[in-house]
């Protein structure tokens, strides 16, 4: 049912997301989960860059 994730084999490519995309991800998370707003800076710091990892089977991770 579940298989082990191996970053060496399963990740096909990665790219850095733009600042506007990062802002929209944060905004959508706060919209969907209002109680997360006070912790969003700890979870997703503004100064850190997001990376989009493209994996096998059309899976994308942030």
mmCIF file of the N, C-alpha and C atoms, coordinates in Angstrom:
data_MODEL
# 
_entry.id   MODEL 
# 
loop_
_atom_site.group_PDB 
_atom_site.id 
_atom_site.type_symbol 
_atom_site.label_atom_id 
_atom_site.label_alt_id 
_atom_site.label_comp_id 
_atom_site.label_asym_id 
_atom_site.label_entity_id 
_atom_site.label_seq_id 
_atom_site.pdbx_PDB_ins_code 
_atom_site.Cartn_x 
_atom_site.Cartn_y 
_atom_site.Cartn_z 
_atom_site.occupancy 
_atom_site.B_iso_or_equiv 
_atom_site.pdbx_formal_charge 
_atom_site.auth_seq_id 
_atom_site.auth_comp_id 
_atom_site.auth_asym_id 
_atom_site.auth_atom_id 
_atom_site.pdbx_PDB_model_num 
ATOM 1   N N  . UNK A 1 1  ? 0.827  -1.181 0.000   1.00 0.00 ? 1  UNK A N  1 
ATOM 2   C CA . UNK A 1 1  ? 0.000  0.000  0.000   1.00 0.00 ? 1  UNK A CA 1 
ATOM 3   C C  . UNK A 1 1  ? 0.878  1.254  0.000   1.00 0.00 ? 1  UNK A C  1 
ATOM 4   N N  . UNK A 1 2  ? 1.790  1.372  0.956   1.00 0.00 ? 2  UNK A N  1 
ATOM 5   C CA . UNK A 1 2  ? 2.697  2.507  1.015   1.00 0.00 ? 2  UNK A CA 1 
ATOM 6   C C  . UNK A 1 2  ? 4.093  2.037  0.639   1.00 0.00 ? 2  UNK A C  1 
ATOM 7   N N  . UNK A 1 3  ? 4.846  2.907  0.003   1.00 0.00 ? 3  UNK A N  1 
ATOM 8   C CA . UNK A 1 3  ? 6.222  2.545  -0.287  1.00 0.00 ? 3  UNK A CA 1 
ATOM 9   C C  . UNK A 1 3  ? 7.142  3.612  0.276   1.00 0.00 ? 3  UNK A C  1 
ATOM 10  N N  . UNK A 1 4  ? 8.354  3.216  0.559   1.00 0.00 ? 4  UNK A N  1 
ATOM 11  C CA . UNK A 1 4  ? 9.331  4.113  1.165   1.00 0.00 ? 4  UNK A CA 1 
ATOM 12  C C  . UNK A 1 4  ? 9.767  5.163  0.142   1.00 0.00 ? 4  UNK A C  1 
ATOM 13  N N  . UNK A 1 5  ? 9.902  6.408  0.597   1.00 0.00 ? 5  UNK A N  1 
ATOM 14  C CA . UNK A 1 5  ? 10.319 7.507  -0.265  1.00 0.00 ? 5  UNK A CA 1 
ATOM 15  C C  . UNK A 1 5  ? 11.838 7.598  -0.235  1.00 0.00 ? 5  UNK A C  1 
ATOM 16  N N  . UNK A 1 6  ? 12.461 7.549  -1.400  1.00 0.00 ? 6  UNK A N  1 
ATOM 17  C CA . UNK A 1 6  ? 13.910 7.670  -1.523  1.00 0.00 ? 6  UNK A CA 1 
ATOM 18  C C  . UNK A 1 6  ? 14.196 8.896  -2.384  1.00 0.00 ? 6  UNK A C  1 
ATOM 19  N N  . UNK A 1 7  ? 14.784 9.930  -1.784  1.00 0.00 ? 7  UNK A N  1 
ATOM 20  C CA . UNK A 1 7  ? 14.993 11.182 -2.509  1.00 0.00 ? 7  UNK A CA 1 
ATOM 21  C C  . UNK A 1 7  ? 15.938 11.005 -3.695  1.00 0.00 ? 7  UNK A C  1 
ATOM 22  N N  . UNK A 1 8  ? 16.846 10.064 -3.621  1.00 0.00 ? 8  UNK A N  1 
ATOM 23  C CA . UNK A 1 8  ? 17.767 9.836  -4.731  1.00 0.00 ? 8  UNK A CA 1 
ATOM 24  C C  . UNK A 1 8  ? 17.084 9.265  -5.957  1.00 0.00 ? 8  UNK A C  1 
ATOM 25  N N  . UNK A 1 9  ? 16.117 8.401  -5.753  1.00 0.00 ? 9  UNK A N  1 
ATOM 26  C CA . UNK A 1 9  ? 15.445 7.749  -6.872  1.00 0.00 ? 9  UNK A CA 1 
ATOM 27  C C  . UNK A 1 9  ? 14.143 8.435  -7.277  1.00 0.00 ? 9  UNK A C  1 
ATOM 28  N N  . UNK A 1 10 ? 13.403 8.939  -6.315  1.00 0.00 ? 10 UNK A N  1 
ATOM 29  C CA . UNK A 1 10 ? 12.048 9.417  -6.585  1.00 0.00 ? 10 UNK A CA 1 
ATOM 30  C C  . UNK A 1 10 ? 11.968 10.872 -7.040  1.00 0.00 ? 10 UNK A C  1 
ATOM 31  N N  . UNK A 1 11 ? 12.961 11.701 -6.724  1.00 0.00 ? 11 UNK A N  1 
ATOM 32  C CA . UNK A 1 11 ? 12.931 13.116 -7.111  1.00 0.00 ? 11 UNK A CA 1 
ATOM 33  C C  . UNK A 1 11 ? 13.526 13.259 -8.504  1.00 0.00 ? 11 UNK A C  1 
ATOM 34  N N  . UNK A 1 12 ? 12.739 13.832 -9.408  1.00 0.00 ? 12 UNK A N  1 
ATOM 35  C CA . UNK A 1 12 ? 13.175 14.020 -10.791 1.00 0.00 ? 12 UNK A CA 1 
ATOM 36  C C  . UNK A 1 12 ? 13.858 15.377 -10.956 1.00 0.00 ? 12 UNK A C  1 
ATOM 37  N N  . UNK A 1 13 ? 13.310 16.420 -10.343 1.00 0.00 ? 13 UNK A N  1 
ATOM 38  C CA . UNK A 1 13 ? 13.879 17.754 -10.463 1.00 0.00 ? 13 UNK A CA 1 
ATOM 39  C C  . UNK A 1 13 ? 13.348 18.670 -9.388  1.00 0.00 ? 13 UNK A C  1 
ATOM 40  N N  . UNK A 1 14 ? 14.000 19.833 -9.250  1.00 0.00 ? 14 UNK A N  1 
ATOM 41  C CA . UNK A 1 14 ? 13.537 20.816 -8.269  1.00 0.00 ? 14 UNK A CA 1 
ATOM 42  C C  . UNK A 1 14 ? 13.736 22.215 -8.828  1.00 0.00 ? 14 UNK A C  1 
ATOM 43  N N  . UNK A 1 15 ? 12.917 23.143 -8.336  1.00 0.00 ? 15 UNK A N  1 
ATOM 44  C CA . UNK A 1 15 ? 13.048 24.542 -8.734  1.00 0.00 ? 15 UNK A CA 1 
ATOM 45  C C  . UNK A 1 15 ? 12.594 25.426 -7.586  1.00 0.00 ? 15 UNK A C  1 
ATOM 46  N N  . UNK A 1 16 ? 13.167 26.629 -7.533  1.00 0.00 ? 16 UNK A N  1 
ATOM 47  C CA . UNK A 1 16 ? 12.803 27.588 -6.497  1.00 0.00 ? 16 UNK A CA 1 
ATOM 48  C C  . UNK A 1 16 ? 11.555 28.339 -6.937  1.00 0.00 ? 16 UNK A C  1 
ATOM 49  N N  . UNK A 1 17 ? 10.626 28.535 -5.997  1.00 0.00 ? 17 UNK A N  1 
ATOM 50  C CA . UNK A 1 17 ? 9.385  29.240 -6.309  1.00 0.00 ? 17 UNK A CA 1 
ATOM 51  C C  . UNK A 1 17 ? 9.572  30.746 -6.174  1.00 0.00 ? 17 UNK A C  1 
ATOM 52  N N  . UNK A 1 18 ? 8.828  31.497 -6.963  1.00 0.00 ? 18 UNK A N  1 
ATOM 53  C CA . UNK A 1 18 ? 8.861  32.958 -6.897  1.00 0.00 ? 18 UNK A CA 1 
ATOM 54  C C  . UNK A 1 18 ? 8.230  33.443 -5.600  1.00 0.00 ? 18 UNK A C  1 
ATOM 55  N N  . UNK A 1 19 ? 8.575  34.658 -5.202  1.00 0.00 ? 19 UNK A N  1 
ATOM 56  C CA . UNK A 1 19 ? 8.037  35.250 -3.979  1.00 0.00 ? 19 UNK A CA 1 
ATOM 57  C C  . UNK A 1 19 ? 6.529  35.389 -4.006  1.00 0.00 ? 19 UNK A C  1 
ATOM 58  N N  . UNK A 1 20 ? 5.974  35.724 -5.164  1.00 0.00 ? 20 UNK A N  1 
ATOM 59  C CA . UNK A 1 20 ? 4.518  35.879 -5.266  1.00 0.00 ? 20 UNK A CA 1 
ATOM 60  C C  . UNK A 1 20 ? 3.804  34.543 -5.072  1.00 0.00 ? 20 UNK A C  1 
ATOM 61  N N  . UNK A 1 21 ? 4.400  33.476 -5.549  1.00 0.00 ? 21 UNK A N  1 
ATOM 62  C CA . UNK A 1 21 ? 3.812  32.145 -5.373  1.00 0.00 ? 21 UNK A CA 1 
ATOM 63  C C  . UNK A 1 21 ? 3.882  31.749 -3.901  1.00 0.00 ? 21 UNK A C  1 
ATOM 64  N N  . UNK A 1 22 ? 5.000  32.073 -3.252  1.00 0.00 ? 22 UNK A N  1 
ATOM 65  C CA . UNK A 1 22 ? 5.153  31.772 -1.829  1.00 0.00 ? 22 UNK A CA 1 
ATOM 66  C C  . UNK A 1 22 ? 4.111  32.517 -0.997  1.00 0.00 ? 22 UNK A C  1 
ATOM 67  N N  . UNK A 1 23 ? 3.888  33.791 -1.330  1.00 0.00 ? 23 UNK A N  1 
ATOM 68  C CA . UNK A 1 23 ? 2.877  34.580 -0.617  1.00 0.00 ? 23 UNK A CA 1 
ATOM 69  C C  . UNK A 1 23 ? 1.482  33.992 -0.801  1.00 0.00 ? 23 UNK A C  1 
ATOM 70  N N  . UNK A 1 24 ? 1.184  33.558 -2.019  1.00 0.00 ? 24 UNK A N  1 
ATOM 71  C CA . UNK A 1 24 ? -0.148 33.002 -2.267  1.00 0.00 ? 24 UNK A CA 1 
ATOM 72  C C  . UNK A 1 24 ? -0.335 31.666 -1.543  1.00 0.00 ? 24 UNK A C  1 
ATOM 73  N N  . UNK A 1 25 ? 0.717  30.877 -1.414  1.00 0.00 ? 25 UNK A N  1 
ATOM 74  C CA . UNK A 1 25 ? 0.623  29.617 -0.664  1.00 0.00 ? 25 UNK A CA 1 
ATOM 75  C C  . UNK A 1 25 ? 0.328  29.909 0.799   1.00 0.00 ? 25 UNK A C  1 
ATOM 76  N N  . UNK A 1 26 ? 1.047  30.870 1.379   1.00 0.00 ? 26 UNK A N  1 
ATOM 77  C CA . UNK A 1 26 ? 0.800  31.259 2.779   1.00 0.00 ? 26 UNK A CA 1 
ATOM 78  C C  . UNK A 1 26 ? -0.631 31.763 2.957   1.00 0.00 ? 26 UNK A C  1 
ATOM 79  N N  . UNK A 1 27 ? -1.077 32.622 2.023   1.00 0.00 ? 27 UNK A N  1 
ATOM 80  C CA . UNK A 1 27 ? -2.424 33.191 2.120   1.00 0.00 ? 27 UNK A CA 1 
ATOM 81  C C  . UNK A 1 27 ? -3.498 32.107 2.025   1.00 0.00 ? 27 UNK A C  1 
ATOM 82  N N  . UNK A 1 28 ? -3.311 31.146 1.141   1.00 0.00 ? 28 UNK A N  1 
ATOM 83  C CA . UNK A 1 28 ? -4.291 30.062 0.998   1.00 0.00 ? 28 UNK A CA 1 
ATOM 84  C C  . UNK A 1 28 ? -4.319 29.176 2.235   1.00 0.00 ? 28 UNK A C  1 
ATOM 85  N N  . UNK A 1 29 ? -3.154 28.933 2.827   1.00 0.00 ? 29 UNK A N  1 
ATOM 86  C CA . UNK A 1 29 ? -3.115 28.144 4.063   1.00 0.00 ? 29 UNK A CA 1 
ATOM 87  C C  . UNK A 1 29 ? -3.860 28.852 5.188   1.00 0.00 ? 29 UNK A C  1 
ATOM 88  N N  . UNK A 1 30 ? -3.649 30.162 5.317   1.00 0.00 ? 30 UNK A N  1 
ATOM 89  C CA . UNK A 1 30 ? -4.331 30.935 6.361   1.00 0.00 ? 30 UNK A CA 1 
ATOM 90  C C  . UNK A 1 30 ? -5.835 30.983 6.094   1.00 0.00 ? 30 UNK A C  1 
ATOM 91  N N  . UNK A 1 31 ? -6.210 31.075 4.825   1.00 0.00 ? 31 UNK A N  1 
ATOM 92  C CA . UNK A 1 31 ? -7.633 31.090 4.471   1.00 0.00 ? 31 UNK A CA 1 
ATOM 93  C C  . UNK A 1 31 ? -8.309 29.761 4.826   1.00 0.00 ? 31 UNK A C  1 
ATOM 94  N N  . UNK A 1 32 ? -7.630 28.661 4.545   1.00 0.00 ? 32 UNK A N  1 
ATOM 95  C CA . UNK A 1 32 ? -8.211 27.343 4.817   1.00 0.00 ? 32 UNK A CA 1 
ATOM 96  C C  . UNK A 1 32 ? -8.129 26.959 6.288   1.00 0.00 ? 32 UNK A C  1 
ATOM 97  N N  . UNK A 1 33 ? -7.066 27.402 6.965   1.00 0.00 ? 33 UNK A N  1 
ATOM 98  C CA . UNK A 1 33 ? -6.853 27.062 8.374   1.00 0.00 ? 33 UNK A CA 1 
ATOM 99  C C  . UNK A 1 33 ? -6.601 28.346 9.164   1.00 0.00 ? 33 UNK A C  1 
ATOM 100 N N  . UNK A 1 34 ? -7.636 29.081 9.551   1.00 0.00 ? 34 UNK A N  1 
ATOM 101 C CA . UNK A 1 34 ? -7.469 30.387 10.201  1.00 0.00 ? 34 UNK A CA 1 
ATOM 102 C C  . UNK A 1 34 ? -6.655 30.340 11.499  1.00 0.00 ? 34 UNK A C  1 
ATOM 103 N N  . UNK A 1 35 ? -6.719 29.260 12.233  1.00 0.00 ? 35 UNK A N  1 
ATOM 104 C CA . UNK A 1 35 ? -5.989 29.176 13.501  1.00 0.00 ? 35 UNK A CA 1 
ATOM 105 C C  . UNK A 1 35 ? -4.483 29.033 13.314  1.00 0.00 ? 35 UNK A C  1 
ATOM 106 N N  . UNK A 1 36 ? -4.044 28.767 12.113  1.00 0.00 ? 36 UNK A N  1 
ATOM 107 C CA . UNK A 1 36 ? -2.620 28.589 11.844  1.00 0.00 ? 36 UNK A CA 1 
ATOM 108 C C  . UNK A 1 36 ? -1.891 29.930 11.699  1.00 0.00 ? 36 UNK A C  1 
ATOM 109 N N  . UNK A 1 37 ? -2.653 31.019 11.612  1.00 0.00 ? 37 UNK A N  1 
ATOM 110 C CA . UNK A 1 37 ? -2.066 32.328 11.319  1.00 0.00 ? 37 UNK A CA 1 
ATOM 111 C C  . UNK A 1 37 ? -0.988 32.741 12.316  1.00 0.00 ? 37 UNK A C  1 
ATOM 112 N N  . UNK A 1 38 ? -1.188 32.459 13.585  1.00 0.00 ? 38 UNK A N  1 
ATOM 113 C CA . UNK A 1 38 ? -0.191 32.870 14.577  1.00 0.00 ? 38 UNK A CA 1 
ATOM 114 C C  . UNK A 1 38 ? 1.076  32.012 14.529  1.00 0.00 ? 38 UNK A C  1 
ATOM 115 N N  . UNK A 1 39 ? 1.025  30.867 13.859  1.00 0.00 ? 39 UNK A N  1 
ATOM 116 C CA . UNK A 1 39 ? 2.184  29.976 13.780  1.00 0.00 ? 39 UNK A CA 1 
ATOM 117 C C  . UNK A 1 39 ? 2.798  29.897 12.385  1.00 0.00 ? 39 UNK A C  1 
ATOM 118 N N  . UNK A 1 40 ? 2.220  30.593 11.412  1.00 0.00 ? 40 UNK A N  1 
ATOM 119 C CA . UNK A 1 40 ? 2.653  30.462 10.026  1.00 0.00 ? 40 UNK A CA 1 
ATOM 120 C C  . UNK A 1 40 ? 4.108  30.887 9.842   1.00 0.00 ? 40 UNK A C  1 
ATOM 121 N N  . UNK A 1 41 ? 4.568  31.874 10.580  1.00 0.00 ? 41 UNK A N  1 
ATOM 122 C CA . UNK A 1 41 ? 5.955  32.333 10.450  1.00 0.00 ? 41 UNK A CA 1 
ATOM 123 C C  . UNK A 1 41 ? 6.934  31.264 10.934  1.00 0.00 ? 41 UNK A C  1 
ATOM 124 N N  . UNK A 1 42 ? 6.541  30.495 11.923  1.00 0.00 ? 42 UNK A N  1 
ATOM 125 C CA . UNK A 1 42 ? 7.401  29.412 12.411  1.00 0.00 ? 42 UNK A CA 1 
ATOM 126 C C  . UNK A 1 42 ? 7.404  28.235 11.439  1.00 0.00 ? 42 UNK A C  1 
ATOM 127 N N  . UNK A 1 43 ? 6.266  27.979 10.821  1.00 0.00 ? 43 UNK A N  1 
ATOM 128 C CA . UNK A 1 43 ? 6.154  26.845 9.902   1.00 0.00 ? 43 UNK A CA 1 
ATOM 129 C C  . UNK A 1 43 ? 6.807  27.171 8.557   1.00 0.00 ? 43 UNK A C  1 
ATOM 130 N N  . UNK A 1 44 ? 6.469  28.327 8.004   1.00 0.00 ? 44 UNK A N  1 
ATOM 131 C CA . UNK A 1 44 ? 6.989  28.751 6.705   1.00 0.00 ? 44 UNK A CA 1 
ATOM 132 C C  . UNK A 1 44 ? 7.573  30.159 6.828   1.00 0.00 ? 44 UNK A C  1 
ATOM 133 N N  . UNK A 1 45 ? 8.836  30.295 7.248   1.00 0.00 ? 45 UNK A N  1 
ATOM 134 C CA . UNK A 1 45 ? 9.436  31.626 7.419   1.00 0.00 ? 45 UNK A CA 1 
ATOM 135 C C  . UNK A 1 45 ? 9.496  32.397 6.100   1.00 0.00 ? 45 UNK A C  1 
ATOM 136 N N  . UNK A 1 46 ? 9.282  33.707 6.169   1.00 0.00 ? 46 UNK A N  1 
ATOM 137 C CA . UNK A 1 46 ? 9.279  34.537 4.965   1.00 0.00 ? 46 UNK A CA 1 
ATOM 138 C C  . UNK A 1 46 ? 10.661 34.611 4.321   1.00 0.00 ? 46 UNK A C  1 
ATOM 139 N N  . UNK A 1 47 ? 11.714 34.547 5.118   1.00 0.00 ? 47 UNK A N  1 
ATOM 140 C CA . UNK A 1 47 ? 13.063 34.691 4.575   1.00 0.00 ? 47 UNK A CA 1 
ATOM 141 C C  . UNK A 1 47 ? 13.583 33.420 3.911   1.00 0.00 ? 47 UNK A C  1 
ATOM 142 N N  . UNK A 1 48 ? 12.926 32.311 4.143   1.00 0.00 ? 48 UNK A N  1 
ATOM 143 C CA . UNK A 1 48 ? 13.333 31.050 3.520   1.00 0.00 ? 48 UNK A CA 1 
ATOM 144 C C  . UNK A 1 48 ? 12.676 30.918 2.150   1.00 0.00 ? 48 UNK A C  1 
ATOM 145 N N  . UNK A 1 49 ? 13.398 30.346 1.220   1.00 0.00 ? 49 UNK A N  1 
ATOM 146 C CA . UNK A 1 49 ? 12.855 30.119 -0.118  1.00 0.00 ? 49 UNK A CA 1 
ATOM 147 C C  . UNK A 1 49 ? 12.220 28.739 -0.196  1.00 0.00 ? 49 UNK A C  1 
ATOM 148 N N  . UNK A 1 50 ? 11.085 28.677 -0.888  1.00 0.00 ? 50 UNK A N  1 
ATOM 149 C CA . UNK A 1 50 ? 10.406 27.399 -1.089  1.00 0.00 ? 50 UNK A CA 1 
ATOM 150 C C  . UNK A 1 50 ? 11.009 26.727 -2.319  1.00 0.00 ? 50 UNK A C  1 
ATOM 151 N N  . UNK A 1 51 ? 11.082 25.425 -2.270  1.00 0.00 ? 51 UNK A N  1 
ATOM 152 C CA . UNK A 1 51 ? 11.498 24.654 -3.438  1.00 0.00 ? 51 UNK A CA 1 
ATOM 153 C C  . UNK A 1 51 ? 10.373 23.709 -3.812  1.00 0.00 ? 51 UNK A C  1 
ATOM 154 N N  . UNK A 1 52 ? 10.148 23.579 -5.082  1.00 0.00 ? 52 UNK A N  1 
ATOM 155 C CA . UNK A 1 52 ? 9.157  22.649 -5.605  1.00 0.00 ? 52 UNK A CA 1 
ATOM 156 C C  . UNK A 1 52 ? 9.913  21.427 -6.103  1.00 0.00 ? 52 UNK A C  1 
ATOM 157 N N  . UNK A 1 53 ? 9.643  20.279 -5.488  1.00 0.00 ? 53 UNK A N  1 
ATOM 158 C CA . UNK A 1 53 ? 10.277 19.029 -5.891  1.00 0.00 ? 53 UNK A CA 1 
ATOM 159 C C  . UNK A 1 53 ? 9.314  18.256 -6.776  1.00 0.00 ? 53 UNK A C  1 
ATOM 160 N N  . UNK A 1 54 ? 9.771  17.912 -7.951  1.00 0.00 ? 54 UNK A N  1 
ATOM 161 C CA . UNK A 1 54 ? 8.951  17.114 -8.864  1.00 0.00 ? 54 UNK A CA 1 
ATOM 162 C C  . UNK A 1 54 ? 9.407  15.668 -8.747  1.00 0.00 ? 54 UNK A C  1 
ATOM 163 N N  . UNK A 1 55 ? 8.443  14.799 -8.464  1.00 0.00 ? 55 UNK A N  1 
ATOM 164 C CA . UNK A 1 55 ? 8.736  13.390 -8.217  1.00 0.00 ? 55 UNK A CA 1 
ATOM 165 C C  . UNK A 1 55 ? 8.054  12.520 -9.265  1.00 0.00 ? 55 UNK A C  1 
ATOM 166 N N  . UNK A 1 56 ? 8.321  11.231 -9.159  1.00 0.00 ? 56 UNK A N  1 
ATOM 167 C CA . UNK A 1 56 ? 7.684  10.265 -10.055 1.00 0.00 ? 56 UNK A CA 1 
ATOM 168 C C  . UNK A 1 56 ? 6.174  10.274 -9.846  1.00 0.00 ? 56 UNK A C  1 
ATOM 169 N N  . UNK A 1 57 ? 5.465  9.744  -10.804 1.00 0.00 ? 57 UNK A N  1 
ATOM 170 C CA . UNK A 1 57 ? 4.008  9.607  -10.749 1.00 0.00 ? 57 UNK A CA 1 
ATOM 171 C C  . UNK A 1 57 ? 3.290  10.945 -10.615 1.00 0.00 ? 57 UNK A C  1 
ATOM 172 N N  . UNK A 1 58 ? 3.840  12.016 -11.208 1.00 0.00 ? 58 UNK A N  1 
ATOM 173 C CA . UNK A 1 58 ? 3.225  13.345 -11.240 1.00 0.00 ? 58 UNK A CA 1 
ATOM 174 C C  . UNK A 1 58 ? 2.965  13.907 -9.842  1.00 0.00 ? 58 UNK A C  1 
ATOM 175 N N  . UNK A 1 59 ? 3.879  13.686 -8.926  1.00 0.00 ? 59 UNK A N  1 
ATOM 176 C CA . UNK A 1 59 ? 3.757  14.164 -7.553  1.00 0.00 ? 59 UNK A CA 1 
ATOM 177 C C  . UNK A 1 59 ? 4.663  15.370 -7.375  1.00 0.00 ? 59 UNK A C  1 
ATOM 178 N N  . UNK A 1 60 ? 4.138  16.447 -6.771  1.00 0.00 ? 60 UNK A N  1 
ATOM 179 C CA . UNK A 1 60 ? 4.926  17.646 -6.503  1.00 0.00 ? 60 UNK A CA 1 
ATOM 180 C C  . UNK A 1 60 ? 4.868  17.963 -5.015  1.00 0.00 ? 60 UNK A C  1 
ATOM 181 N N  . UNK A 1 61 ? 6.032  18.251 -4.428  1.00 0.00 ? 61 UNK A N  1 
ATOM 182 C CA . UNK A 1 61 ? 6.143  18.580 -3.008  1.00 0.00 ? 61 UNK A CA 1 
ATOM 183 C C  . UNK A 1 61 ? 6.733  19.968 -2.857  1.00 0.00 ? 61 UNK A C  1 
ATOM 184 N N  . UNK A 1 62 ? 6.317  20.689 -1.824  1.00 0.00 ? 62 UNK A N  1 
ATOM 185 C CA . UNK A 1 62 ? 6.885  22.011 -1.537  1.00 0.00 ? 62 UNK A CA 1 
ATOM 186 C C  . UNK A 1 62 ? 7.773  21.868 -0.326  1.00 0.00 ? 62 UNK A C  1 
# 
